[in-house]
Amino acid sequence: MQHRKAELPVNSRTAPIRVFQVATGNVGSEMIRRYQQRDDLELVGVHCYSPEKVGRDVGGLVGIGPIGVTATGTVDEIIAARPDVLTFHGVFPDEDLYVPILEAGINIVTTADWITGWHRDTNHPHPSGKPVTQLLAEACEKGGSTFYGTGMNPGVNQILGVVCSADVAEIENVTTIESVDVSCHHSKDTWIEVGYGLPVDDPEIPAKLEKYTRVFADSVLMMADCFGLELDEVRFSYELGACTKDVDLGWYTLPKGSLGGNYIKYQGMVDGVPRVETHLEWQMTPHTEPNWDIKGCYITQIKGDPCVYNKHMIFPKPGVDLSNPDNFASIGMTVTGLPALNAIKAVVAAPPGLLTSADLPLRGFAGRFKLD
């Protein structure tokens, strides 16, 4: 059953927005815990791909005790619940799930591999033969629904790059940098896919790195769109750091000589000059050669008149014990998932179609005050 959403002002809604979530992995589990602190969002269901999770209370699945929401496993059950929005926190997109959900009039906000859709169109052809953006746009039109992709990086990091340029008269270059220790992201399957743990001279690593990070080309294109800049190409380059000793992370082992860090650049080029860039300075361990000066933050550098250097640093709230690996990991999961949760109200209020961060109002990026 289709239900076309009412296009209401963002702040006019008083009832909680009904949310159905996909996935209970690292990000999904953290978001289920976060819903318990929100009175503007109501978690009405969770879709799981693992059959052994279906039928169980999702609170138990994420370690917080029963919350009265049972995991389901079919698209029909999502549609039957008639949520206002579906949040998708799987590692990789699922267009076969997206299309019927959008056609049913249910909005989607995702943290999986989507900023503008260029990357999905270019690198992941759909079996239908249609570009993925066309497939989803048609589903949005049929259902009167909206589709939006975000995250911390790519996502908020590039929004900061755009905002920091507001007081620059003449821009020469805008670069956003993620300079982080990624060992908090306890997803062994993800890092195997990227090539971490393989010998650093393995010829497959560059292709693995690019395949996994291609969505950062989307982030460069999104910034260029905000600046009204037409790019000739988005160029990929990399440096690799080899482990100088065996490293045991507890959840993954990196042998000596294997990939343990990288510096990746996605550069938006105009007439051979890089103008808009996103860099990924990732460290799984400090014991690599070469070794980068990991700053543990997100950085915007703008060359122009005047120049800008901005650090976006994220800390746990007071009292959190960072010696506990789970607490350390939850910070990364929180900053990945919350940009999606905090954008929900703006996405639900937006006209139907495919959105990028260039389309959302400022309040679409705003957090929420806790006043009680």
N, C-alpha and C positions, 0 to 999 in steps of 0.2 A: 504494500500500500504506500502510495506516495503522499507526502505532506509537505507542501510548500511553506517555507518559513516566513513569518511576518518580519518585515524589515523595520525594526524598531530602533530608536536611538540607543546607544550602548548602555547608558545608565538608567533606562526607563524600566528595566525588568526587575521585579522584586522577588519572584520565586526562584529557587536555585535552578541552575542549568543542569539538565540531566545528562550525565556522561557515561558512555560505555567505553571501556578501555580494552585494547588488544595488547597482550603479552604481560608476563610476570617475570621477566628477566631482570637485569640489574637496574635499568631505568624504570621499568614498569613496577617493580617491587617498591622502589623508593616513592614513586608517585602514589601508589595505593596508600602508603603511610601518610603522605602529605594531604590526601583528600580528607583524612580524619580531622584535620585542622581547619577545614574550609566550610563556611556556611553559605557560600555563593555557588558551590558546585556539589552536586549529588552524584556519587558513584552508584549507578544502577546495575552494572554488569561488567564482567571481565571475560574476554574471549581468550582461550588458551589453545595452542596448537598441540600440546602434549596430551595424549589421551588420559594419562594417569592423573592429570590435574583436574580434568573435567568432573564436575559433581562435588568438588571440595570447596569449603569456605575459603575465599581468597585471602582473608586475614590470616588464617593458619598457614597458607602458602608462603606468606611474606614475613611470618614470625611475630605478628602482633595480636594473635588470638582472633576468635570469630568476630566478623563485622556484619554478618547477615547477607553477604553477597556471594552467590555460588558461581563458580567458574563454568562457563559453557564452551561449546566447541563447534557451533555451526553459525553460518551467516544468517540463516532464518531466525535463530534465537536473538541475534542482535536486532534485526529489523522488527521483530515482534515486541521487543522492549520499548520501541519508539523513543530512543534517546534524542536529545537535541544535537549531540555531537559525539563522534567517535574519536578517541585519542589513540594513535597507533605508535607503540614503542618497541616494535620488533626491530631487529638489526637491519633487515633488508625489506624493501617495500613489497606489497602484495596487491598487485593491480586487480587480480581476480576477486579479491575481497573488496577493494575500494569501489569498483564499478557498481555492483548491486547496492552497496550502502549509499552511495551518492544518488543513484537512481531512485532510491526509496526516500529521498529528501533529507537524509541525515548528513550533516556537515562532518568534515574530517580535518583534524589537526594532527600532523605527524612529525616525528623527530627522525624519520628513517630516510636518509639519502635524497632529500628534496629541498631545494631552495627556489629555483626558477623552473625546473623541468628540462632545461637544455641537456643536462647530463643524462637523464633517463632516455630522452629521445635519441641522443647520439650514441650512447654506449649500451643500451639495453632494449633492443628492438622487441616489440610485442608480437606474439604469434599471430595476432589479427592482421598484422601488416601496417596498422595505424601507428603513428607516433603516439607515445604514451600521453603527452599533453592533449592531443586531440581526443584520445579515448576518454580521458578524465573530464575534459571540457564538455564533451557530449553528454556524459553521465550527469554532470552538474546542471546542464541545461534541462535535461529530462526531469530531474528531481527538484530543481530549484534550490540546489545545495551549493556549498562553498568548500573548497579544498585549499589547505595552507600548510606549508612545511617550514620548520624552524629548528632551533636548538641553540646551544651556546656558541659552538663553532663547528660548522658554519651556522650562522644565525645572528645572535646578539653581537658577536665580535665585529661583524661587518657593519651592523647598524651603528655601533660606536664609532667606527671609522668614518661613516657619513656624518654623524652628528658633530664629531670633533672638527669638521671642516667648516662649520657654520661661521666662524670668525676669520676665515682665511680669504684674502682678496684674490690672490692668484695662486692656483694649485699647480705644482709640477708633478707630484707623486703622492699617492696615498697607499700606505702599506699597513695591513693588520697582521699581527704576529701572535700565534699561540705558543708560548714558551713554558712547557709543563712537563712534569714527571708523570708519565702515563701508567706507572705501575699500579696505581689505584684502580684502574679499570680492569677488574678481575673477569675478563672474558677470554679464556684460553683459545676458544675457537676463532674469535675475531683476530687475535694476534698471529695465530698460525696462518690464517688467510692472508694477512698483510706480509708475512715473511719473517717475522721476529722468531729467532731461534734457529733459522737456517744459516749455513755458512755465508758470511757477508759477500763472498765472491760468487755466490750462486746466481747464475744468469737470469733466473726467474724473478728475483726480488724486485727489480725496477718495475716490471709489469704488474706484480702483485701490489706494490705500493700505489702505483697510479690507479689501478682498478678500484682499490678501496677508497682512495681519496679524490676521485674525479669530481665528486659533488662540490669540491672547493672551487672548481671552475665556475659552477653556478654562483658561488658567493662573490667571485670577481665580477661576473656579469650583472649581478644584482646591484653592486656598488656602482658600476659603470652606468646602469640605468638611472640610478638616483642622481648621478652627476650629468646626465644627458650626454654621455661619452660613447661614441661608437668605436668598438674595438676591432682591430684587424684579426686578432687571434688571442687565445689564452694559452700561454706557453708553460709546460711542465718541466721542472728540473729538480735534481736531488743530490744530496750527499749522504753517505752511509757511515755509521759508527759501529766498529767491531768490538765485541766484548774482549777485554784484556785478561779475563779470568772466567772460570765457571761461576755463574750467578744463580742462586736458588731463591726465587721470589716467594716460595711457600706454595703458590698456586701454579707456578710455571718455572721451568728451568731453562736458562740460556747458556749453552756451552761456550767455552772460550773460542773466540773467532767468529761467533754468530752475530747476527744483527741485533744490536741493543739500543740503537738511537738513530735518529735521522734528522736532516734539515731539508724540507721540501718547499719549493716555491711554485705558486701559480701566479703568472704575471700576465696582466691584460696589456697587450701591446698596441701602440698607435705609431705608425711610421717607424717601426723598429725600436721604439723607446718604451720601456715599461712605465705605465701610468697608474694603474690600479693593481695592487698585489695582495695576496694572502700567503703567509709563510707558516709552516708547521715545524716547530722546533721541539721534537719529542725525545724524551729520555726514559727508557725502561730501567736503566741503571746508570749511575755516574761513571762506572768502570768501562768506558769505551774509548776508542781512538779512531777518529778525532772525538773530542769531547766539547760540548757546547755549554755556554754559560746559561744554564736554565734559571729563569727568573721567577717561575711559578706564578705567572700572570698572563693577561692579555694586553697587548701593546698596540697603540696606534701611533704611527709616525707619519707626519705630513711635511713634505718639503714644499715651500712656497713662500708667500709673503702675507703674514708671518709664518714661521715654522711651528709645528705642534708636536709634542711628545706626551702621550697620555698612557698611564698604567691603570688597568682594571684589575685590582687585586681582590681575591675572594678568601674570606676567613670563616671558620666555624663560629657559631655563637659562643659566648663565654661559657666555660665549664665543660666543653666537649673534649674528651680524652683522645687526642690524635695518636697516642701510642697503640690504640685499638685499630687494627687495619680496616675493620668494617666501618668505623666512623670516618676514617680518612677517605675510603672509597665512596661513601655516601655523598660527600661534597660534590664530587664529579658527576654523580648520577642526578643530584639535585639541580645543578646548574644546567644540565642537559635537558631535563624534563620540564622544569618550571617555566621556561619561555613559552612552551606549548600550553601549559595550564593557564598561565596568565593572559594569553592571547585569546582564550576561548570566547570570552564575552564579545570581543570585537569581531571575531570571525562569525559567530552566530548572528550578529547584527548586520554583517556585510552583505552586499548584493551577491547573488549566485555567481559562481565561476571560479577560476583559478586565481588565487591571491599570491603575491609575494610580500616581503616586508616593506617594499616601497609603497604598497597600497594601504597599509594599516595606519590608523591614527596613532598619535603618540601614546594614548592610553592603552593601546594594544601591547605595549612593551612594559607596562607599569606593574609592579608588584602590588601586594595588598597589605594594608595596615591591620594589625591586631590590636584592638582597643580595649579588650576586656582582660 
